Amino acid sequence: MLYDEVADPASLTPAELRAQYEAELAATIDAVGVDAVADRADVDRDVVAGLADGESPGVTIEDAAAILATAGDAPSKDAIVTELRDHLMMGMTTAVLDVDRLASEIDGEVEPRTVQQQVEGRRKMTLAEYAAIHHVIAERKA
């Protein structure tokens, strides 16, 4: 889910990764239907419709997981979010990255404490922030 949909995330920019994630969300929405996804996922219908139309509305990983969970054979939203966070933590371990180094390598101004809270689930993380973190980890592991 999300992180395993891209064969070589290090070869893409964070924006391209986010676009790949959004394409996966759009495919789920296409298969399930905009109204059904909005109702089942409890995500604003305009956001769901925007994703279906190829727009890039700001969504959290929780919203993305809720959308993916609407597919018939998908794990639950909570299981998807847990898997995403575990994947980041394991990636940080194998790439030998701490939050200070990770924060310094992410484009933009982000505090190490913010990154730590996002990875641990104590602070919301947008899909764009997830893409940026995933990209740095993948580059370091490559």
C-alpha positions as CSV (number, residue, x, y, z in Angstrom):
1,M,0.0,0.0,0.0
2,L,1.5,3.3,-1.2
3,Y,5.1,2.6,-0.4
4,D,5.3,-0.6,-2.3
5,E,3.6,0.6,-5.4
6,V,6.7,2.4,-6.6
7,A,9.5,0.1,-7.8
8,D,12.4,2.6,-7.3
9,P,11.3,5.5,-5.2
10,A,14.9,6.9,-5.1
11,S,14.7,7.5,-8.8
12,L,11.7,9.9,-8.5
13,T,11.3,13.3,-6.9
14,P,9.0,13.7,-3.9
15,A,6.5,15.3,-6.2
16,E,6.6,12.4,-8.5
17,L,6.2,10.0,-5.6
18,R,3.2,11.9,-4.4
19,A,1.7,11.7,-7.9
20,Q,2.2,7.9,-7.9
21,Y,0.5,7.6,-4.5
22,E,-2.4,9.8,-5.8
23,A,-2.7,7.6,-8.9
24,E,-3.1,4.6,-6.6
25,L,-5.8,6.5,-4.7
26,A,-7.5,7.5,-7.9
27,A,-7.5,3.8,-9.1
28,T,-9.2,2.8,-5.9
29,I,-11.8,5.6,-6.2
30,D,-12.4,4.6,-9.8
31,A,-13.0,1.0,-8.8
32,V,-15.2,1.7,-5.8
33,G,-16.9,5.0,-6.9
34,V,-16.6,8.6,-5.6
35,D,-19.7,8.5,-3.5
36,A,-19.0,5.1,-2.0
37,V,-15.4,6.1,-1.1
38,A,-16.5,9.4,0.4
39,D,-19.1,7.6,2.6
40,R,-17.1,4.6,3.6
41,A,-13.8,6.5,4.2
42,D,-15.5,9.5,5.8
43,V,-13.4,11.8,3.6
44,D,-14.8,15.0,2.1
45,R,-16.5,14.2,-1.2
46,D,-14.8,17.1,-2.9
47,V,-11.4,15.7,-1.9
48,V,-12.3,12.3,-3.2
49,A,-13.7,13.7,-6.5
50,G,-10.6,15.8,-6.9
51,L,-8.3,12.8,-6.5
52,A,-10.5,10.9,-9.0
53,D,-10.1,13.8,-11.5
54,G,-6.3,13.9,-11.2
55,E,-6.1,16.9,-8.9
56,S,-3.7,17.0,-6.0
57,P,-5.7,18.0,-2.9
58,G,-3.9,17.9,0.4
59,V,-4.7,14.6,2.1
60,T,-3.3,13.1,5.2
61,I,-1.9,9.5,5.2
62,E,-4.9,8.7,7.4
63,D,-7.3,9.9,4.7
64,A,-5.3,8.1,2.0
65,A,-5.4,4.9,4.1
66,A,-9.2,5.3,4.6
67,I,-9.6,5.6,0.8
68,L,-7.5,2.5,0.1
69,A,-9.4,0.6,2.8
70,T,-12.6,0.9,0.8
71,A,-11.4,-1.6,-1.7
72,G,-12.9,-5.0,-1.1
73,D,-9.7,-6.9,-0.4
74,A,-7.8,-4.1,1.4
75,P,-6.7,-4.1,5.0
76,S,-8.3,-1.7,7.4
77,K,-7.4,2.0,7.6
78,D,-5.6,1.5,10.9
79,A,-3.6,-1.5,9.5
80,I,-2.5,0.6,6.5
81,V,-1.4,3.5,8.6
82,T,0.5,1.3,10.9
83,E,2.2,-0.4,8.0
84,L,3.2,2.9,6.5
85,R,4.7,4.2,9.7
86,D,6.5,0.9,10.3
87,H,7.9,1.0,6.8
88,L,9.3,4.5,7.5
89,M,10.8,3.4,10.8
90,M,12.3,0.3,9.3
91,G,13.6,2.3,6.4
92,M,15.3,4.8,8.7
93,T,16.9,1.9,10.5
94,T,18.3,0.2,7.4
95,A,19.3,3.6,5.9
96,V,21.0,4.5,9.2
97,L,19.0,7.7,9.4
98,D,18.0,9.5,12.6
99,V,15.4,12.2,12.7
100,D,18.0,15.0,12.8
101,R,19.6,13.8,9.5
102,L,16.2,13.0,8.0
103,A,14.9,16.5,8.8
104,S,18.0,18.1,7.3
105,E,17.6,16.3,4.0
106,I,14.0,17.0,3.5
107,D,13.4,20.1,1.3
108,G,11.9,22.9,3.3
109,E,12.0,23.9,6.9
110,V,11.1,21.0,9.2
111,E,12.2,20.4,12.7
112,P,13.5,17.0,13.7
113,R,10.9,16.8,16.5
114,T,8.1,17.3,13.9
115,V,9.5,14.5,11.7
116,Q,9.7,12.2,14.8
117,Q,6.2,13.0,15.8
118,Q,4.9,12.4,12.3
119,V,6.7,9.0,11.9
120,E,5.5,7.9,15.4
121,G,1.9,9.0,14.6
122,R,1.7,11.7,17.2
123,R,1.3,14.4,14.6
124,K,-0.7,14.3,11.3
125,M,1.4,13.7,8.1
126,T,0.2,14.8,4.7
127,L,0.8,12.6,1.7
128,A,3.3,15.2,0.4
129,E,5.2,15.0,3.7
130,Y,5.1,11.2,3.5
131,A,6.5,11.3,0.0
132,A,9.3,13.6,1.0
133,I,10.3,11.4,3.9
134,H,9.9,8.2,1.9
135,H,12.1,9.7,-0.9
136,V,15.0,10.7,1.5
137,I,15.0,7.2,3.0
138,A,14.9,5.5,-0.4
139,E,17.8,7.7,-1.6
140,R,19.9,6.8,1.4
141,K,19.2,3.1,1.0
142,A,20.0,3.1,-2.7
